[in-house]
Amino acid sequence: ETLRERSLAAVAEYITSGKAKRIVVMTGAGISTAAGIPDFRSPETGLYANLAKLNLPRPESVFDLLFFKENPKPFYVLAKDLYPGNFHPTISHVFISLLAKKGLLHQLYTQNIDCLERAAGIPPELIVEAHGSFANQRCIECKTPFPADRMREHVARAEVPRCIRGAECGGLVKPDIVFFHEALPMLFYERKDLISSADLALVMGTSLQVHPFASLPNYVPEGVPRVLFNLERVGGLGTQADDVLELGDCDTGVRKLADQLGWREELEKEWRD
Ligand code: OAD
């Protein structure tokens, strides 16, 4: 076993002793709930539990390309709540940013589309947005990009935007978010291999229910510690000798680790600024 014991204290020791120089982080909606953005699958507060009013065949239909082509309105009703701009990064985002600042972040793989990783100052080249983001949008038919300012207006009014080529095309416009029935960005596949050279993995705020992202923790080599910061146990984490489970709110878990690392003050300062 690599860790002295299965605890955050042992993880902190492992980092401060210089054994963790290439940390990979895998995140999901749970790291953004403290910013006021709902996650998807939490029973009371998750988006999927609150989509009943939209009369969808299944909650996931809102992110389904085939459904979107028939009925794009529900996505745009939801987009209003998810659209980046009014949200502030959480302690968990800032902790990842601190890892980058200290030269310890090997790669961040996020499923989130809220752009809060960039807002927290994590260098873009260290981020894989596995499910895309709201940063750009285009026509789903002819792929012509759609201007950001006009997109913002459409989202604010929950109005479906159409291709700027007008009658010539008429296609629906959609943000570059990966819907079900769409491929993940090439970057996801290109950067996935970096996991095999990681010396520590942190998994935070994800139910690990959506593939292929959900299999990323399986690429962490044997003997490399994996730490889960999540409200619930997910994805078979905890089954390997060097898995550490920090069950609870991820900001609380991250603060605890920062305390053990002697980084707490720096973390809080970065978060406030
Ligand atoms: P989920 O909603 O499936 O899972 C969020 C996980 O975070 C759950 O296990 C929660 O218990 C946990 N959680 C919530 N709040 C937390 C907190 N404050 N601290 C710690 N844990 C917390 O979200 P994802 O796993 O991100 O796809 O979902 C994956 C994909 O499913 C999303 O990217 C989305 C959706 O379909 C697209 O948007 C394309």
Boltz pocket constraint, residues with backbone or C-beta under 6 A from the ligand:
constraints:
  - pocket:
      binder: B
      contacts: [[A, 27], [A, 28], [A, 29], [A, 30], [A, 31], [A, 33], [A, 34], [A, 39], [A, 40], [A, 41], [A, 42], [A, 46], [A, 63], [A, 111], [A, 112], [A, 113], [A, 131], [A, 177], [A, 178], [A, 179], [A, 180], [A, 204], [A, 205], [A, 206], [A, 207], [A, 208], [A, 209], [A, 210], [A, 229], [A, 230], [A, 231], [A, 232], [A, 234], [A, 248], [A, 249], [A, 250], [A, 251]]
      max_distance: 6.0
